[in-house]
Amino acid sequence: MAIYLTELDSRHVFPSPFEALDEPNGLLAFGGDLSPQRILAGYHNGIFPWYGPGEPILWWSPAPRAVFNPKTFIPAKSLKKFQRKHQYRISINRATDQVIEQCGAVRPIEETWLDENMQSAYQELARQGHCHSVEVWNEERLVGGLYGISVGQLFCGESMFSLETNASKIALWYFCHHFSAHGGELIDCQVMNDHLASLGAFEIERESFLKSLLSLKEQPLSNGCFESQWLSSPMKESQ
């Protein structure tokens, strides 16, 4: 069965997300480039790039959409106990390039979508102030983290990694606490999987997600949310 997709041209214009295919879920367009302007235009319309080795750049807007509500995120009791024992340190925007590289490195080359071009694109977005990371440290060693794109009061999570037990879960936990404290309302995690579901992610329909995006992308976070910093502990609030 033939699949007909829009091929992107030199303009940073995308077809409507409602034109995305049902199978494969959310595939919307192909081509274009990974310039910061195009990637940001995609995120501001609920669209993101994802493609495998040997494929052209593919653009997606899946339905339903997997999300977290940072204000209601509750870490598991076992995770809180683990952090009390190990006391990982958590930071924001202190090692963004390394987090992006590690997110690509932890997966086999034939499976990862985060190739050198994608890594370079998000690292450039970080330099421009659009891409942000959360880092988890065991003493001086980077052992986990996540990164994504900030779109007003919506954070579009892209990837996470963990080199030691629970590191990526702790990154998400501390980020939810910090993000909600600065006015963050929603975290997009694109497509549901068992790992995200186990952490408390839930699904919303495309129309609801795009309606939220339209509102939240125009709303600013409070000052200092994404300044390079060590995060204060949410332990008191969660005990």
C-alpha positions in Angstrom: 0.0 0.0 0.0 1.5 3.3 -1.1 2.1 6.1 1.5 1.9 9.7 0.4 3.7 12.2 2.5 4.4 15.9 2.2 8.0 16.7 1.3 9.2 19.8 3.1 10.8 22.6 1.1 13.0 25.4 2.0 10.3 27.2 4.0 9.8 26.3 7.6 6.2 25.4 7.1 4.6 22.1 8.1 1.3 20.4 7.1 -1.4 20.3 9.8 -0.7 17.7 12.5 -4.2 16.4 11.8 -2.9 15.1 8.4 -0.6 12.7 10.2 -0.9 9.0 9.3 -2.6 6.5 11.6 0.0 3.9 10.5 2.8 4.4 11.2 1.2 6.4 14.0 1.9 10.1 13.5 4.1 10.2 10.5 3.4 13.5 8.8 6.2 14.6 6.4 9.7 14.0 5.3 12.7 16.0 4.1 13.8 19.5 5.0 16.7 20.0 7.3 17.6 20.2 11.0 18.1 23.9 11.3 17.1 25.5 14.6 14.4 27.5 12.9 12.8 24.4 11.3 13.0 22.3 14.5 11.5 25.1 16.6 8.7 25.6 14.0 7.9 21.9 14.4 7.8 21.9 18.2 5.6 25.0 18.2 3.1 23.0 16.1 3.3 19.7 18.0 5.7 18.1 15.5 9.2 16.6 16.1 11.9 14.9 14.0 12.7 11.2 14.3 14.3 8.9 11.8 16.5 5.8 11.7 19.8 5.0 10.1 19.6 5.4 6.3 16.2 7.1 6.4 15.4 10.7 5.3 14.5 13.2 8.0 11.0 12.2 9.1 8.5 14.4 11.0 5.9 13.1 13.4 2.8 14.2 15.4 1.4 11.0 17.0 -2.0 10.4 18.6 -2.6 9.9 21.4 0.2 11.9 23.0 2.0 10.7 26.1 2.5 13.4 28.8 3.3 14.1 32.4 1.7 16.6 34.6 4.6 17.9 36.6 2.4 19.3 39.4 1.0 15.8 40.2 4.1 13.7 39.6 4.7 11.5 42.6 7.9 9.5 42.9 7.6 5.9 44.1 8.4 5.3 47.7 11.3 3.0 46.6 12.8 5.8 44.6 12.6 8.3 47.5 14.3 5.7 49.7 17.0 5.1 47.1 17.8 8.8 46.8 17.9 9.3 50.6 20.6 6.5 50.6 22.6 7.5 47.6 22.2 11.2 47.5 22.8 11.8 43.8 23.3 15.4 42.9 21.0 16.9 40.3 21.7 20.0 38.1 20.2 21.9 35.2 22.1 23.0 32.1 25.5 22.2 33.5 26.4 19.5 30.9 23.9 19.7 28.1 26.2 18.6 25.3 27.3 15.5 27.3 23.7 14.6 28.2 22.7 14.7 24.5 25.8 12.6 23.5 25.1 10.0 26.2 21.5 9.7 25.1 22.8 8.7 21.7 25.7 6.5 23.1 23.7 4.2 25.3 21.8 2.7 22.3 23.3 0.5 19.6 24.2 2.5 16.5 21.8 0.5 14.4 18.9 1.4 16.7 19.5 5.0 17.6 17.8 7.9 16.0 20.1 10.3 17.8 22.9 10.4 15.2 25.6 13.0 15.0 23.4 15.3 12.9 20.6 15.2 15.4 23.0 15.6 18.3 24.6 18.7 16.7 21.1 20.2 16.0 20.0 19.9 19.6 23.4 21.1 20.9 23.0 24.2 18.7 19.4 24.7 20.1 20.9 24.6 23.6 23.4 27.3 22.7 20.5 29.4 21.5 18.6 28.8 24.8 15.9 26.5 23.6 17.2 23.1 24.6 17.8 22.2 28.2 19.1 19.3 30.2 18.9 17.8 33.6 22.0 16.0 34.9 22.4 13.4 37.7 25.8 13.0 39.3 27.3 10.4 41.5 30.0 12.5 43.1 31.7 14.0 40.0 30.5 11.4 37.5 27.6 12.1 35.2 25.4 9.0 35.6 22.0 10.0 34.1 19.9 12.8 32.7 17.4 14.0 30.2 17.0 16.8 27.7 14.3 18.5 25.7 12.9 21.7 24.2 11.2 24.5 26.2 8.1 25.9 24.6 6.7 28.3 27.1 5.1 26.4 30.0 5.3 23.2 28.0 8.5 21.1 28.0 9.0 18.7 25.1 11.1 15.8 26.5 13.3 14.2 23.9 15.4 11.5 25.5 16.9 10.3 28.8 19.7 8.0 29.8 20.9 6.1 32.9 24.3 4.7 33.6 23.5 3.8 37.2 20.3 2.5 38.9 17.4 5.0 38.9 19.4 7.9 37.6 17.0 8.9 34.8 14.0 8.4 37.1 15.6 10.8 39.6 16.3 13.3 36.8 12.6 13.3 35.9 11.4 13.5 39.5 13.6 16.5 40.3 12.8 18.2 37.0 9.0 17.9 37.6 9.4 19.5 41.0 11.5 22.3 39.7 9.5 22.9 36.5 6.2 23.1 38.3 7.6 25.4 40.8 8.5 27.8 38.0 5.0 27.6 36.4 5.5 24.6 34.1 2.2 22.9 33.3 2.9 20.0 31.0 5.7 17.7 29.9 5.4 16.1 26.5 7.0 12.6 26.1 5.6 11.9 22.7 4.7 8.2 22.5 3.7 6.0 25.5 5.8 3.0 26.4 5.9 0.7 29.4 8.7 2.6 31.1 6.9 6.0 30.8 3.7 4.4 32.0 5.5 3.0 35.1 6.6 6.5 35.9 3.1 7.9 35.7 2.8 9.2 32.2 -0.7 9.2 30.7 -2.2 9.8 27.2 -4.3 12.6 25.8 -5.8 13.0 22.4 -4.1 15.0 19.7 -6.7 17.7 19.8 -6.3 18.2 23.5 -2.5 18.2 23.3 -2.5 20.8 20.5 -5.1 22.9 22.4 -2.8 22.9 25.4 0.2 23.6 23.3 -1.5 26.6 21.7 -2.1 28.1 25.1 1.0 27.1 27.0 3.6 28.1 24.3 2.6 31.8 24.8 2.9 31.6 28.6 6.3 32.3 30.2 8.0 30.5 33.0 9.1 32.4 36.1 12.6 33.8 36.0 15.5 31.5 36.5 13.9 28.2 35.6 16.6 27.2 33.1 19.6 29.1 34.5 22.6 26.7 35.0 22.2 25.6 38.6 22.2 22.9 41.2 18.6 21.9 42.0 17.4 22.3 45.6 16.2 19.0 47.1 12.5 18.2 46.9 12.9 15.7 49.8 11.0 17.7 52.4 8.0 18.1 50.0 7.9 14.4 49.2 8.4 12.8 52.6 
